[in-house]
C-alpha cells in the first residue's frame, strides 16, 4: 500500500468509528426513552424459529 492509500484507509476507519459511536449513543437514548423491543421477546422468537433446525 502506498502512504496515500494508508492515509485514506485510516481516515475511512476513523469515520466509520465515529458513525458506530453515534449509532450506539442513539440506541442508548432510544432505550432510555422506552423505544425498542424487550430482548426476552426477541430471544423467544429466535428460539422458536431455530429450535428444530
N, C-alpha and C positions, 0 to 999 in steps of 0.2 A: 504494500500500500504506500502511496505517496503521502507526504505530510499534509497535502491539501485534502486527501481522502480521509485521513485520520482526523483532521480538524472537523470536517463535515460530519463524520460519524459521531464524534464527541458532542458536537452541537445538537445533532438529532437525538442522541441518547439523553442529553440534558433536557431537551424539550419534552421528550416522552416522559421523563421522570416528573417534570412539572405537571403534566397532564394527569398522570396517575395520582399524584398527591392531591390535586384538586378534586379528582373523582372520589377519592377516599373521604376528603373533608365534606363534600356534598352528600355522600352516603351517610356520614355520621349526623349531619344536620337533618336529613330525612328521617333517620332512626329516632332522633330526639323529638321530631315533630309527630311521630307516630305513623309515619308513612311506611309502606313496605309490607312484607308478609312475615308471619311467625315462622321461624326456622323449623320448629317441630312439624308444622303443617307441610312444609316443603319436603322434609326428610320422609314423612309418612307417604307422600305421593311417590317419591323416588323408590322407596322400599316396595310399595305395591307394584310399581312399574317393572322393577328388576328382580322381583322375588323369584320368579320361575324361569329366569334366563339361564 
